[in-house]
């Protein structure tokens, strides 16, 4: 039998459980979680998954990446240029495709939707978001170098790293895990006969780098608390990296080696915290006797002090590469090194659900990962874009085989050979030996992008959003943030319900209750 044929022949589409985490670098997931990480649940998941060691986000920032993850389209197509760009309601997402095919679709946690539509195809959303849904975080290309202190990152996340029992981030992810587990239990009661898709989206290990003591203690003797490439002098950075350092207010902070160690230790600790949360949801799935295809992914990575850079906003490996693992019926566990993209998630989920996208294929730039997982070769390069804070004009990148190419109209080109230079220390764009490779990438980029038009579209969007945001802040303000609603009158036991029915239908696994004698 052809590998995966049982998926294609399966009459009932599988349930789908998606774990998305925030700012988890794929450099820690060469083949599942690194051996030294305390992540037993993710390691068990990796052992039964197809693991994509070279998966990339479509844009190294939360909002743009997530819009691309949902649609299979680059930011230049979604208009999701930054963390305050509206996500159009008429843009089909995998949630729309799945729901249209008969799935229950539910979201617990973060997705950073900007605009009044806070569902984008999800039938139900169990929590609010952790970040605002309005236009207040709009960058301004007309003011290059301006730093917006009240929402830009700064290095206080590094100098303030350490231990805490509760933080804004921990409170949020505790809530997400609770509601996701509760939903898994409810789905196990099978009150709705439709297959289901549940997205569980955590905000960790996103900074601030603060962890609970029990997870912090796991990394007391960790040998990976310093980056492989130490901080470079400011003058040795490329122009975009300098802009990121400026945007992060790097000049105002004295970052010590102890700050770096504590930040990375907390980051690793928060990965172990996430592992517990993932394990909690998976235990509920197993305990209720349900099966599901499972996907684990991050929206982008974190530089973690490599080269002196932190957070994201760059196409460097630490920031742009993400973990991606898929466990599904008919897919044999394997490691795949071919570069792939979060743009591929939407068509992959539709493929798993046996949804024919032929009529909408022009609307997605990704391609299903299932053929690649079954051994079919893939030759399409991975494309990325960035047009948010720290940029003064859009940047684009292509990853093709061993090569990565980066272009921006205001910066020198960059070309890296990741096979011989995995830390991207040597820009080969000016090396005559690689002139033919550079020219090939120039042609591919020119075919895909009109950077002047891209720049103009970003500037026009920023101008519109700033005007609208200021106007809506005058007089009565109506927030777009999602307001989850629970109706207590229909929970647990109420007098419009039959107690025997409540007790029997709420129990998983179910048992046959004998009829009550009159």
C-alpha positions, 0 to 999 in steps of 0.5 A: 500500500502506498504510504498515506493511502489509508488517509486518502481512503478514510471515509471520516475525516480526522479530528485535528488538534493544532498546538501553536506556541509563540516565539519558539526557535526552530534551532532547538528542534533539529529533530524534535526538542533538543536532547537536553531540553526537559520536554517529555511530552513534546519528545513523545509527540516528536517520536510519532511525528513527521518532523520538519527541521527547516520550517520557516515562518512567512514573516518573523512577527506575531500578527503577520505570521499568524495571518499567513499561517491561517491563509497560506498567503504572504503578508503582501497578499493578506495586508497583514504587514505588522502587529496592527494591520487589519486581517480582512474578513473576506480572506479564507482561512483554514478555519473557513475551509474546515468549517465549510467542510463540516468541521467544528472549529474552535480556538483557545488562546492567542491569534493576534487578529487585528480588526472587528472580526475576531473569529476568522472562520472559528465557530467558537473562541474560548478566550480573549487575546493577550494583545490588542485588536486595534490599530494602536501599534501601527509603525510609521515609515514616514518617521524612520528611526522613531521608537514608540516606547509604550509598545516596542520591545526593549531590553528590560525583558533581558535585564529583568529575567528571572523567577516569578509565580505569576505574570501576565503571560503565565496567567494567560497560558494557564487560562488557555490550557484550562479552557482547551482541556475543558473543550477536549472533555466536552468534545469527548461527550460527542454531543456534536457528531461533526469532526472537530478542529481545535487550535490551542495557541499559547503565548510562551516562551515569548518574552518577558523571560520570566519562569516559575521556580519549578521549571527554572530549577530544571536548568540550573546546570544547563550547558546552553545558557550562552549563545553560540555566537556572542554579541557583535560590535554595533558597527559589525552588524548589517543595516537591518540588525542595527535597526532592530537594536535601535528599535529595542532600545539596546543602547540604553542597557548594559547587558551582562553575561548574567543577564544573558544566562538568566534570560536563556534559562527562563526561556528554556524553563518556559518551554518546559512549562509549555511541555506540561500544558501540551501534556495536559491537553494530550492527556485529556485527549487520550483519557476521553478515548479520542483520536486526532491528527496533531500539529505542533508549530510556532509563529516565529523564533527568538534570537536569544542573544545570538550575535547580540540580537533578541526577540525576532524581526529578522530573517536570521535562523534563530528568528525565522526558523520554527518547529513543525511536527505533524502526527497523523494517520498514515504518516510514518515518523520521519525527519525531513530537511527540505525547507518548508513554510507556515504557508503550507499549513492551510493546504496541509490541513485541508489535505488531511481533512480531504478538502479539495482546494482546486477551486481556491488554489490561486488564493494560497501560496503554500502547498500541502506537506503530505506529499513531501511527508510521503517521499515526493520531492519538493523544489519550490523555494520558501519565501518570507517578508518583513515590513514591520517595526525595525524596518524602513522599507519591506525586506524579502527573503528566499530559502532554497536548498542550502541557500538563503537570500535577503533583499531590501531596496535600502540595504545591501543584498545578503546571500548565505550558504547555510550548509557551510555557514549555519550561523550566517556569519559570511555574506557571500553576495559580493563574492565573485565565486557565487555570482551565478547563485546570486543572479539566480536569486535576483531573478526569482525575487524579481519574478515574485516581488515588486518592492517599490509597489510593496513599499507604497502599499505598506505606507498607504496602509500605515497612513489609513490606520493611524488616521482611523485609530486616532478618530476612533479614540475620540468620544465613545471607544468600542473595543474590538477585543474578543469577549468570550461568553459563558452562559451559567444557566446552561452549565452543570445541573439546572432545573430545566435539565434531567439529572439522570441525563446530565450525569450520563451525558457528561461522563466520558467514557460513557456507561449504559445507565439502567432505566429508573424504575417507576 
